[in-house]
Amino acid sequence: MPKMKSHTGMGKRVKVTGRGKLVAQQAGLRHKLEKKSSHHTRRLTGTVEVSKVDTPRIKKLLGR
């Protein structure tokens, strides 16, 4: 049986915390920033916990 390989692209986008939570950057901060208010773009900075619905799929891709 071959070894399970983690999805390298997902590994670059998601970080696993010490307690096993998945943390990722918020969406919507890459382009079309002129139409978004500065208040909105400031709110999108930083990382947030991945939703519970996506967590099992991402953990499978990470090999956890």
C-alpha positions in Angstrom: 0.0 0.0 0.0 1.5 3.4 -1.0 2.0 6.1 1.6 -0.7 8.8 2.0 0.5 12.1 0.6 -0.7 15.4 1.9 -2.1 17.9 -0.6 0.8 20.4 -0.8 -1.5 23.3 -2.1 -3.8 22.9 0.9 -0.8 22.8 3.3 0.3 26.2 2.0 -3.1 27.8 2.6 -4.1 26.3 6.0 -2.3 26.1 9.3 -3.1 23.7 12.1 -3.0 25.1 15.6 -1.8 23.3 18.6 -5.2 22.1 19.6 -6.0 20.8 16.1 -8.1 23.7 14.8 -7.7 24.8 11.1 -6.8 28.5 10.6 -6.8 30.2 7.2 -6.8 33.7 5.6 -10.2 35.3 5.0 -11.4 35.4 1.4 -12.0 38.6 -0.6 -8.7 40.5 -0.1 -6.9 39.7 -3.4 -8.4 42.0 -6.0 -11.1 44.6 -6.7 -10.1 46.5 -3.6 -11.0 49.9 -5.0 -14.7 49.3 -4.6 -14.4 47.9 -1.0 -14.3 50.4 1.8 -11.2 50.7 4.0 -13.3 49.5 6.9 -14.2 46.4 5.0 -10.6 45.6 4.0 -9.3 46.1 7.5 -11.9 43.7 8.8 -10.7 41.0 6.3 -7.1 41.1 7.5 -5.8 38.3 9.7 -6.7 34.7 9.9 -10.0 33.0 11.0 -10.9 29.4 11.9 -12.2 27.3 9.0 -15.9 26.5 9.0 -17.0 23.2 10.6 -18.5 22.1 7.2 -15.1 22.3 5.5 -13.0 20.9 8.3 -13.3 17.2 7.5 -12.5 17.7 3.9 -9.4 19.8 4.6 -8.2 17.4 7.3 -8.4 14.6 4.7 -6.3 16.6 2.2 -3.7 17.3 4.9 -3.5 13.6 5.8 -4.7 14.1 9.4 
